[in-house]
């Protein structure tokens, strides 16, 4: 049995109302790669307009686990069939057409697509691998989506282009969840105290204990003289404060300092490390 194409937080507007439409895809492997890109971003509604070959073994092999998206894919003979019941149509295009058309970047396209999906079906149309969508096909679109790639090498693989748009759709979708039920997907985890971090932030007292131990160790190994400090300790304080250490990291570092003092033959190592539990030092060596 195939896994569902969508993750549990998806809703009907994001899931079924937005369809990815591929026009006359010549390589079936690209269809499989598109299915994979869609499923990565929580989309599963794929329409194929007159593909050269589908379904076939190559498309399923390239889908890499997104075969359920291919199983659900709708194959039609014309673009009209794919767009007939849609209230909003957007097509990917390069700039510079003779008749200017409304052009929007991928983030704006995603916002428009998700908003319009609340009122009806939305189609995002991608053209042929070698020359994209024709002028006639582009004129059926309300907006053209332009991906601002490197002008010196602007050609994107079909699946890459779909991935860019699907990523923007997912980001907009997750941001909308943030405003409602509070989704964890966009919350960063970069420092102690952030949700998911494995150890609490070190307290000011614990950090000061470390700095005292650190300075004494530098004295013990004749690297630092208290009567001629210059800016060494201030700079090292700045370094470690910038790191925003957690409690486990402080314990690990103090265990290292104690080992250095012991190796240097200084009995202060035992005294300076006295405030660290043996359990903490053991964990620091995991």
Order of alpha helices (4+ residues) and beta strands (2+ residues): alpha-beta-alpha-beta-alpha-alpha-beta-alpha-beta-beta-alpha-beta-alpha-beta-alpha-alpha-alpha-alpha-alpha-alpha
